[in-house]
Amino acid sequence: MATDPQGGRERLPIKVIMPKQGTERRVSGGGGPATPFRTVDVEYRQRLTNQVEAIERAVLPQATTSKSAPVRVKVIPKAAAKSHRPLRLFSEETCPIVGVGRIDELFVKGTVSGLAALKRRIAADSSDKIVKELSSIESIEPVTPALRRRGLEPADILRLCPRTEHGFMARVKLFDYGQDEDQPALVQDFFQSCQRLGLHVDQRGYAERSFTFGVECRNEQDVDALSKVIGVRSISQMPLIRTIRPQVLLDQPQPQLPMRTPNDGDVPVVVVVDSGVSQTNPALASWVIGRDSQVAPQYDNRAHGTFVAGLVCFGAQLNPDLAGIDTGPCAVFDLQVIPNDDPNKGDTTALMEQELLISLEDALRQHANKFRVWNLSLGTDAVCSMDEFSELAEELDNLQEQYNVSFVISAGNYRTPPLLDYPRTAQQLDAGRITSPADSVLGITVGGISHVDFRANGPKRHHPAAFSRHGAGPNYIIKPDVVHFSGTCSTDGSTIHGIRSLTDGGVAEDLGTSFAAPLVSRTLAQIYHEITPTPSPVLARALLTHHARDPRSGKRVPDGEENFLGFGLPATVPYCLECTPHTATLVFEDALRTGYFLEWDHFPYPNSLQRNGRFFGEVWMTLAFSPTRGSRWGAEYCETHIDAHLGVYRERVARDTGEVTQVFTGLVPPEHRNPGLLYEAFQVEKLRKWAPVRTYHGNMGERGERGLRWRLKLQLLTRHLQDEATSKPQPFSLIVTIADPERKAPVYDEMAQIVRSRFQAANLAIRPRTRIRGEGRT
């Protein structure tokens, strides 16, 4: 029997339930009658017809090369759900839907024949389905240059664009028709327009299917001309990548720190994607296992990257008063991509988004097979939209999926004094939102919390730092995902208490979400390292999230505060990889198919938490998956969603007949939701629908919950994926923990026995040097 060398505790392994043991059942059909949202009369039909005719006159004559033009359709908010989508009105026979903007905004492909067919359908089709779909339409209108510029004037965009040798760098994104045969013509028209204007186009760094380009403009006339090109969806400035310029407060001598030796063997590694790591600090340099510099020597300034790397390697040693930083060894790989931006430190230059992506993918090709955790303590000044994901976030998602890695990203820092209060004021809720690329769906975004209790004009201990930006992210996904210590300050900036890390000359204090991210990166790297074989990014993320807790109380983050604290402060290794005698954790890794659900009837529950037909105890679950994504779908970027339900069957007696039936009642509801609202826009906002990570929590209470038996059900929901024959299965990781809040019942031993008899299962395999007590063969 092994014990934890740090605390002498007996360590109990998590149980992994092998795939394909749930029962797969087809989802039954549903849907009510086609009830219109409003009256569809002759006058209403004529108004829509007039709008289509205006597009025929004003837009199609410009589409000489593409032979088609994107058209904007606005629907009423109540009709935003997939089940209400006007798929018969806008079909392959008329103008098919090719994209989504905001949640109430569709884009369709308009052609001469398609618009003519659409007019006929609007004027004459009186079927129930078409009438309902017509009733959902607010307007049918052209995509205007102002819409492509997001309301800015050409001069405003040019002023924001970074300077280049020959002009100003803009970012242009085209509409994506999917597999439609007219897409090549749309792209050709764009290139011909740029050639005619004499503009250089470069797609390096962006995925080919993203249809995103860097375009060098000379003047505002070029910006204006690009915003009139039929196929352009958006034009904006090319974002610049930034870090916090280090403040280096209270410089102190460096204490003695452990040097890495051959005896340390194989250790977790974090790739520090930053400004470079010091080569002159012997202790830190011993933990740098490799370097890759993509910054010219004259722009070398390693201060920020050194501070980040110091927290990865020595976070606990340098901050012994901060709980929640694991003490296991961790090394870094130095990926230097950010040039100096401080004129006091030498020559300066800027790093553009496109340049970052080129450098990052080049490094991933070489090193992703060895290193799974990449720390990105960087960002832009672009506040994330509520309606669509940033191009940078989408590209980072693509890279994470392609190379099977996890990016840990800082939430961004609010710099305008006075800084942010907590709770935030109404004005601060909008101004203090996260900045790109913190909206990455697959990335783990980290916010900062205070380690000091300000009596006035500053945050309380464990509350969000005054500079830490908050969510929600686009589509109302929870951002930040987690929080960690970041240093802190008063809202007027007059009092600063930094977190300690390394400089070239010693130890200093600094603050920012840039310095919370590496503390999470080292924990995530420990998770990847300790489990063998190496877990998937989805499972690693689920394990990081599952034991995260509100740092103020040690309990669940309350509803309404998740946009500031995420799922909480992560637990350190080994605590997030083990059970206790009074808890049992099961991991399910499987895949769901479109049109089917998986269920585990007679789900195991410990006998010691059952009395007199009632169940007691506490259950929490974490569900994580990498959703199918499509950038052309705007707010509907995430195309798959999984619903999880864990609860009991109860007997119900019909009042009129006395017939006894069994009905399912969920007892472990999703957290951070308001279930009283029905429409899609509210489900996205309040129920976190389409979010890639969800947590669930149920407490049976002192009186317990009556029930016959437990059941677990998971169901896949999709949008845009109409054909289940061509839809790919959706893998997922689900973690379920059953616990006795009173810490008395032998939950672990009872669940281990049930699992052995009911399932093909195995212990979550931990590296031999930290092997934990097994339960025999499972």
ChimeraX attribute file (.defattr): number of C-alpha atoms within 10 A of each C-alpha:
attribute: neighborCount
match mode: 1-to-1
recipient: residues
	/A:1	9
	/A:2	14
	/A:3	15
	/A:4	13
	/A:5	9
	/A:6	8
	/A:7	7
	/A:8	9
	/A:9	11
	/A:10	16
	/A:11	22
	/A:12	25
	/A:13	24
	/A:14	27
	/A:15	27
	/A:16	21
	/A:17	21
	/A:18	15
	/A:19	13
	/A:20	13
	/A:21	15
	/A:22	19
	/A:23	12
	/A:24	17
	/A:25	12
	/A:26	12
	/A:27	13
	/A:28	7
	/A:29	6
	/A:30	5
	/A:31	6
	/A:32	5
	/A:33	8
	/A:34	14
	/A:35	12
	/A:36	16
	/A:37	16
	/A:38	13
	/A:39	11
	/A:40	16
	/A:41	11
	/A:42	11
	/A:43	9
	/A:44	15
	/A:45	18
	/A:46	14
	/A:47	13
	/A:48	21
	/A:49	20
	/A:50	13
	/A:51	15
	/A:52	22
	/A:53	15
	/A:54	15
	/A:55	19
	/A:56	18
	/A:57	10
	/A:58	10
	/A:59	21
	/A:60	21
	/A:61	13
	/A:62	15
	/A:63	17
	/A:64	12
	/A:65	14
	/A:66	20
	/A:67	17
	/A:68	24
	/A:69	29
	/A:70	28
	/A:71	23
	/A:72	22
	/A:73	21
	/A:74	20
	/A:75	23
	/A:76	15
	/A:77	17
	/A:78	15
	/A:79	22
	/A:80	22
	/A:81	17
	/A:82	12
	/A:83	11
	/A:84	16
	/A:85	17
	/A:86	24
	/A:87	16
	/A:88	16
	/A:89	24
	/A:90	25
	/A:91	15
	/A:92	12
	/A:93	13
	/A:94	23
	/A:95	26
	/A:96	20
	/A:97	25
	/A:98	21
	/A:99	26
	/A:100	24
	/A:101	21
	/A:102	18
	/A:103	24
	/A:104	21
	/A:105	21
	/A:106	23
	/A:107	27
	/A:108	21
	/A:109	24
	/A:110	27
	/A:111	21
	/A:112	15
	/A:113	11
	/A:114	19
	/A:115	22
	/A:116	17
	/A:117	17
	/A:118	20
	/A:119	21
	/A:120	13
	/A:121	20
	/A:122	22
	/A:123	16
	/A:124	11
	/A:125	14
	/A:126	13
	/A:127	9
	/A:128	13
	/A:129	19
	/A:130	21
	/A:131	24
	/A:132	24
	/A:133	24
	/A:134	26
	/A:135	22
	/A:136	23
	/A:137	19
	/A:138	15
	/A:139	15
	/A:140	22
	/A:141	19
	/A:142	21
	/A:143	22
	/A:144	18
	/A:145	24
	/A:146	16
	/A:147	14
	/A:148	21
	/A:149	24
	/A:150	14
	/A:151	11
	/A:152	14
	/A:153	14
	/A:154	22
	/A:155	13
	/A:156	15
	/A:157	20
	/A:158	25
	/A:159	13
	/A:160	16
	/A:161	20
	/A:162	18
	/A:163	17
	/A:164	11
	/A:165	7
	/A:166	10
	/A:167	15
	/A:168	22
	/A:169	25
	/A:170	23
	/A:171	23
	/A:172	24
	/A:173	19
	/A:174	22
	/A:175	24
	/A:176	25
	/A:177	21
	/A:178	13
	/A:179	9
	/A:180	11
	/A:181	9
	/A:182	16
	/A:183	18
	/A:184	14
	/A:185	17
	/A:186	25
	/A:187	20
	/A:188	14
	/A:189	21
	/A:190	20
	/A:191	15
	/A:192	12
	/A:193	17
	/A:194	20
	/A:195	12
	/A:196	9
	/A:197	14
	/A:198	13
	/A:199	16
	/A:200	15
	/A:201	18
	/A:202	14
	/A:203	17
	/A:204	14
	/A:205	20
	/A:206	24
	/A:207	15
	/A:208	10
	/A:209	11
	/A:210	19
	/A:211	18
	/A:212	24
	/A:213	23
	/A:214	23
	/A:215	24
	/A:216	26
	/A:217	26
	/A:218	17
	/A:219	14
	/A:220	17
	/A:221	14
	/A:222	18
	/A:223	27
	/A:224	19
	/A:225	14
	/A:226	26
	/A:227	24
	/A:228	18
	/A:229	21
	/A:230	28
	/A:231	26
	/A:232	26
	/A:233	25
	/A:234	19
	/A:235	28
	/A:236	23
	/A:237	21
	/A:238	24
	/A:239	23
	/A:240	19
	/A:241	20
	/A:242	20
	/A:243	22
	/A:244	19
	/A:245	13
	/A:246	17
	/A:247	13
	/A:248	19
	/A:249	16
	/A:250	13
	/A:251	15
	/A:252	14
	/A:253	12
	/A:254	17
	/A:255	10
	/A:256	8
	/A:257	13
	/A:258	14
	/A:259	12
	/A:260	19
	/A:261	9
	/A:262	6
	/A:263	6
	/A:264	9
	/A:265	7
	/A:266	11
	/A:267	15
	/A:268	21
	/A:269	28
	/A:270	27
	/A:271	30
	/A:272	30
	/A:273	27
	/A:274	26
	/A:275	28
	/A:276	29
	/A:277	31
	/A:278	24
	/A:279	14
	/A:280	11
	/A:281	16
	/A:282	13
	/A:283	18
	/A:284	25
	/A:285	21
	/A:286	15
	/A:287	24
	/A:288	23
	/A:289	13
	/A:290	12
	/A:291	15
	/A:292	13
	/A:293	18
	/A:294	17
	/A:295	19
	/A:296	12
	/A:297	11
	/A:298	12
	/A:299	19
	/A:300	21
	/A:301	24
	/A:302	20
	/A:303	22
	/A:304	28
	/A:305	27
	/A:306	26
	/A:307	28
	/A:308	30
	/A:309	35
	/A:310	28
	/A:311	27
	/A:312	31
	/A:313	29
	/A:314	26
	/A:315	25
	/A:316	20
	/A:317	20
	/A:318	20
	/A:319	14
	/A:320	11
	/A:321	10
	/A:322	13
	/A:323	12
	/A:324	18
	/A:325	25
	/A:326	21
	/A:327	17
	/A:328	16
	/A:329	18
	/A:330	26
	/A:331	27
	/A:332	30
	/A:333	22
	/A:334	25
	/A:335	25
	/A:336	25
	/A:337	23
	/A:338	30
	/A:339	25
	/A:340	27
	/A:341	20
	/A:342	14
	/A:343	9
	/A:344	8
	/A:345	12
	/A:346	12
	/A:347	15
	/A:348	15
	/A:349	13
	/A:350	16
	/A:351	18
	/A:352	17
	/A:353	22
	/A:354	22
	/A:355	16
	/A:356	19
	/A:357	19
	/A:358	14
	/A:359	18
	/A:360	20
	/A:361	18
	/A:362	12
	/A:363	17
	/A:364	20
	/A:365	11
	/A:366	10
	/A:367	14
	/A:368	19
	/A:369	11
	/A:370	10
	/A:371	21
	/A:372	26
	/A:373	26
	/A:374	29
	/A:375	28
	/A:376	25
	/A:377	30
	/A:378	25
	/A:379	25
	/A:380	21
	/A:381	16
	/A:382	15
	/A:383	19
	/A:384	22
	/A:385	19
	/A:386	18
	/A:387	20
	/A:388	22
	/A:389	26
	/A:390	22
	/A:391	21
	/A:392	22
	/A:393	19
	/A:394	23
	/A:395	20
	/A:396	24
	/A:397	22
	/A:398	18
	/A:399	21
	/A:400	22
	/A:401	14
	/A:402	12
	/A:403	15
	/A:404	17
	/A:405	23
	/A:406	28
	/A:407	25
	/A:408	28
	/A:409	31
	/A:410	34
	/A:411	36
	/A:412	35
	/A:413	29
	/A:414	24
	/A:415	15
	/A:416	12
	/A:417	11
	/A:418	14
	/A:419	21
	/A:420	28
	/A:421	18
	/A:422	16
	/A:423	13
	/A:424	15
	/A:425	11
	/A:426	8
	/A:427	9
	/A:428	17
	/A:429	17
	/A:430	13
	/A:431	14
	/A:432	24
	/A:433	27
	/A:434	33
	/A:435	25
	/A:436	27
	/A:437	32
	/A:438	35
	/A:439	35
	/A:440	26
	/A:441	27
	/A:442	26
	/A:443	24
	/A:444	27
	/A:445	30
	/A:446	37
	/A:447	38
	/A:448	36
	/A:449	29
	/A:450	26
	/A:451	25
	/A:452	19
	/A:453	13
	/A:454	16
	/A:455	10
	/A:456	9
	/A:457	19
	/A:458	25
	/A:459	25
	/A:460	19
	/A:461	17
	/A:462	21
	/A:463	24
	/A:464	29
	/A:465	35
	/A:466	31
	/A:467	31
	/A:468	31
	/A:469	32
	/A:470	33
	/A:471	29
	/A:472	23
	/A:473	26
	/A:474	27
	/A:475	26
	/A:476	23
	/A:477	25
	/A:478	28
	/A:479	30
	/A:480	31
	/A:481	31
	/A:482	29
	/A:483	34
	/A:484	28
	/A:485	30
	/A:486	29
	/A:487	25
	/A:488	33
	/A:489	24
	/A:490	22
	/A:491	23
	/A:492	15
	/A:493	16
	/A:494	8
	/A:495	13
	/A:496	17
	/A:497	18
	/A:498	24
	/A:499	25
	/A:500	29
	/A:501	28
	/A:502	30
	/A:503	29
	/A:504	18
	/A:505	13
	/A:506	13
	/A:507	20
	/A:508	23
	/A:509	21
	/A:510	24
	/A:511	27
	/A:512	31
	/A:513	31
	/A:514	30
	/A:515	32
	/A:516	29
	/A:517	32
	/A:518	32
	/A:519	29
	/A:520	31
	/A:521	28
	/A:522	32
	/A:523	28
	/A:524	29
	/A:525	25
	/A:526	24
	/A:527	25
	/A:528	24
	/A:529	21
	/A:530	23
	/A:531	16
	/A:532	13
	/A:533	12
	/A:534	15
	/A:535	17
	/A:536	16
	/A:537	25
	/A:538	24
	/A:539	23
	/A:540	21
	/A:541	25
	/A:542	24
	/A:543	25
	/A:544	26
	/A:545	27
	/A:546	27
	/A:547	22
	/A:548	23
	/A:549	21
	/A:550	22
	/A:551	21
	/A:552	14
	/A:553	9
	/A:554	11
	/A:555	12
	/A:556	20
	/A:557	22
	/A:558	12
	/A:559	11
	/A:560	13
	/A:561	16
	/A:562	23
	/A:563	25
	/A:564	30
	/A:565	30
	/A:566	25
	/A:567	30
	/A:568	28
	/A:569	29
	/A:570	27
	/A:571	21
	/A:572	23
	/A:573	21
	/A:574	19
	/A:575	13
	/A:576	18
	/A:577	23
	/A:578	19
	/A:579	23
	/A:580	20
	/A:581	18
	/A:582	18
	/A:583	25
	/A:584	27
	/A:585	25
	/A:586	22
	/A:587	25
	/A:588	21
	/A:589	19
	/A:590	18
	/A:591	18
	/A:592	19
	/A:593	19
	/A:594	22
	/A:595	18
	/A:596	17
	/A:597	22
	/A:598	23
	/A:599	19
	/A:600	16
	/A:601	15
	/A:602	14
	/A:603	17
	/A:604	18
	/A:605	20
	/A:606	23
	/A:607	15
	/A:608	15
	/A:609	19
	/A:610	16
	/A:611	12
	/A:612	7
	/A:613	11
	/A:614	15
	/A:615	25
	/A:616	24
	/A:617	25
	/A:618	20
	/A:619	23
	/A:620	23
	/A:621	27
	/A:622	24
	/A:623	27
	/A:624	26
	/A:625	25
	/A:626	21
	/A:627	22
	/A:628	18
	/A:629	16
	/A:630	20
	/A:631	24
	/A:632	24
	/A:633	25
	/A:634	21
	/A:635	25
	/A:636	25
	/A:637	25
	/A:638	23
	/A:639	18
	/A:640	23
	/A:641	21
	/A:642	23
	/A:643	15
	/A:644	24
	/A:645	20
	/A:646	25
	/A:647	20
	/A:648	24
	/A:649	19
	/A:650	17
	/A:651	14
	/A:652	13
	/A:653	12
	/A:654	10
	/A:655	8
	/A:656	6
	/A:657	7
	/A:658	9
	/A:659	10
	/A:660	12
	/A:661	11
	/A:662	13
	/A:663	11
	/A:664	18
	/A:665	15
	/A:666	16
	/A:667	19
	/A:668	21
	/A:669	20
	/A:670	21
	/A:671	22
	/A:672	22
	/A:673	18
	/A:674	16
	/A:675	12
	/A:676	10
	/A:677	13
	/A:678	13
	/A:679	13
	/A:680	21
	/A:681	20
	/A:682	20
	/A:683	19
	/A:684	21
	/A:685	20
	/A:686	19
	/A:687	23
	/A:688	21
	/A:689	24
	/A:690	25
	/A:691	23
	/A:692	22
	/A:693	27
	/A:694	27
	/A:695	22
	/A:696	21
	/A:697	18
	/A:698	19
	/A:699	19
	/A:700	17
	/A:701	12
	/A:702	9
	/A:703	9
	/A:704	17
	/A:705	18
	/A:706	18
	/A:707	19
	/A:708	14
	/A:709	18
	/A:710	21
	/A:711	18
	/A:712	18
	/A:713	19
	/A:714	22
	/A:715	21
	/A:716	20
	/A:717	20
	/A:718	19
	/A:719	17
	/A:720	14
	/A:721	15
	/A:722	10
	/A:723	9
	/A:724	13
	/A:725	10
	/A:726	9
	/A:727	14
	/A:728	13
	/A:729	14
	/A:730	19
	/A:731	15
	/A:732	21
	/A:733	23
	/A:734	24
	/A:735	23
	/A:736	20
	/A:737	19
	/A:738	26
	/A:739	27
	/A:740	22
	/A:741	15
	/A:742	9
	/A:743	13
	/A:744	12
	/A:745	19
	/A:746	19
	/A:747	25
	/A:748	22
	/A:749	18
	/A:750	18
	/A:751	21
	/A:752	23
	/A:753	13
	/A:754	15
	/A:755	21
	/A:756	16
	/A:757	11
	/A:758	14
	/A:759	15
	/A:760	15
	/A:761	20
	/A:762	20
	/A:763	20
	/A:764	21
	/A:765	21
	/A:766	21
	/A:767	13
	/A:768	10
	/A:769	7
	/A:770	15
	/A:771	17
	/A:772	22
	/A:773	14
	/A:774	18
	/A:775	15
	/A:776	9
	/A:777	9
	/A:778	18
